[in-house]
Amino acid sequence: MFARLFMSHPQSVGEGYFEHQRVALSFAGSLIFAGCACLLHAFIPGCCERTASKRIEILHGRMVVNRRTH
């Protein structure tokens, strides 16, 4: 049970537990930032017009494109 919850997934993507934690937290920070930009844009449409979409494109590149090189 412990291995399945904490080790299986990081190993399946070629990372250790703490490396995977660092990557996941960096994604979380970027997504929170993008979410805040969307929230601000909802109230002030002239602000952050492309901020969230640019951030998502960057994250997509990190997650999909960079994983193909492993």
Secondary structure, DSSP 8 states (H G I E B T S, - for coil): -HHHHHTHHHHHTT--HHHHHHHHHHHHHHHHHHHHHHHHHHH-TTSSTTHHHHHHHHHHIIIIIGGGG-
